[in-house]
């Protein structure tokens, strides 16, 4: 997405995240990887939960902070969920995931992703930045 395609959402209530999830789901046709950044507690995992709910995933979605990676199977996709806050997958595992057909990759704390990993993405990703303020969150997607 170039800067003219940047999208901003102002979220004041949790249910409003549904519109952000819808927007992201509409990008699945051309984008496989989503890089999420935001402070601790900003709502990165919560946004992924909303996306998975909309894909009819009925199980619990947790942050993979200590498990490194979670996999979720929906009717249409195999979804990989990384959290780089504490751990980085090895580059071979990362590369293998990128080659999976009908898969999506959500990476929390993506600012921790080394350049060699970013190069494997070949600029085919969306960045999602979540900023918290007293009574709202601003979510920028580009």
C-alpha positions in Angstrom: 0.0 0.0 0.0 1.4 3.4 -0.8 0.8 6.5 1.4 -2.2 7.5 -0.7 -3.7 4.2 0.3 -3.1 4.7 4.0 -6.2 4.1 6.1 -6.9 5.5 9.6 -9.4 4.3 12.1 -10.3 6.0 15.3 -11.6 3.3 17.7 -13.4 4.3 21.0 -15.1 1.0 21.8 -14.1 -2.6 21.4 -17.0 -3.5 18.9 -15.6 -0.8 16.6 -12.6 -3.1 15.9 -15.0 -5.1 13.7 -14.7 -2.5 11.0 -10.9 -2.7 11.1 -11.1 -6.5 10.9 -13.4 -6.2 7.8 -11.0 -3.8 6.1 -8.1 -6.1 6.7 -10.0 -9.2 5.5 -10.8 -7.3 2.3 -7.0 -7.1 1.7 -6.5 -10.9 1.8 -6.7 -11.2 -2.0 -3.4 -9.5 -2.5 -1.6 -9.6 0.8 -0.5 -12.5 2.9 1.5 -10.8 5.7 0.4 -8.3 8.3 3.0 -6.5 10.5 1.5 -5.2 13.7 3.1 -2.7 16.0 1.9 -0.9 19.1 2.6 -0.6 22.8 2.0 -3.5 25.2 -1.7 -3.8 25.6 -2.5 -1.7 22.5 -4.8 -4.3 21.1 -2.7 -6.2 18.6 -3.9 -9.7 19.7 -7.4 -8.4 20.2 -7.5 -7.2 16.5 -6.3 -10.7 15.4 -9.1 -12.2 17.5 -11.7 -10.1 15.7 -10.2 -11.1 12.3 -10.4 -14.8 13.3 -14.0 -14.4 14.6 -15.0 -13.0 11.2 -13.4 -16.0 9.6 -15.6 -18.3 11.8 -12.8 -19.5 13.9 -14.5 -20.6 17.1 -11.5 -21.3 19.4 -9.6 -19.1 21.8 -6.9 -16.8 20.4 -4.0 -15.9 22.7 -0.9 -13.9 22.2 1.9 -16.4 21.3 4.4 -14.4 23.4 5.8 -17.5 25.1 4.9 -20.1 22.5 6.6 -18.2 19.7 4.0 -19.1 17.1 0.3 -20.2 17.0 -1.4 -21.8 14.1 -5.2 -21.4 13.4 -7.1 -23.3 10.7 -10.2 -21.7 9.2 -12.3 -22.9 6.3 -10.2 -20.8 3.9 -6.8 -20.2 5.5 -4.1 -21.5 7.6 -3.1 -18.6 9.8 0.2 -18.2 11.5 0.5 -15.8 14.4 3.9 -14.7 15.6 4.8 -12.5 18.6 8.4 -11.1 18.4 8.3 -9.5 21.8 10.5 -12.3 23.3 11.5 -14.6 20.5 12.3 -14.7 16.8 11.6 -17.8 14.7 14.6 -19.1 12.8 14.8 -17.8 9.2 14.2 -21.3 7.7 10.9 -21.7 9.6 9.9 -18.2 8.5 10.7 -18.8 4.9 8.8 -22.1 4.9 5.7 -20.4 6.3 5.9 -17.7 3.6 5.7 -20.5 0.9 2.5 -22.0 2.3 -0.5 -21.8 0.0 -3.7 -20.2 1.4 -1.9 -19.0 4.5 -1.8 -15.7 6.3 0.9 -14.4 8.6 0.3 -12.0 11.4 3.4 -10.7 13.2 3.1 -8.8 16.5 6.0 -6.5 17.5 7.0 -6.5 13.8 9.4 -3.7 14.4 11.7 -6.4 15.8 11.9 -8.2 12.5 15.5 -8.2 11.2 16.1 -6.8 7.7 16.9 -10.2 6.2 13.4 -11.4 7.2 11.8 -8.2 5.8 13.6 -8.9 2.5 11.9 -12.3 2.2 8.5 -10.5 2.3 9.4 -8.6 -0.9 7.4 -5.6 0.1 4.2 -7.7 0.1 2.8 -6.8 3.5 0.6 -4.3 5.3 1.7 -2.5 8.3 -0.7 -2.0 11.1 0.2 0.6 13.8 -2.0 0.9 16.9 -1.5 3.9 19.1 -3.3 4.3 22.4 -4.7 7.5 23.8 -6.8 8.1 26.9 -10.2 7.2 25.4 -9.4 6.0 21.9 -7.0 4.1 19.7 -5.8 5.2 16.4 -5.1 2.4 14.0 -3.1 3.2 10.9 -2.9 0.7 8.1 -0.5 1.2 5.2 
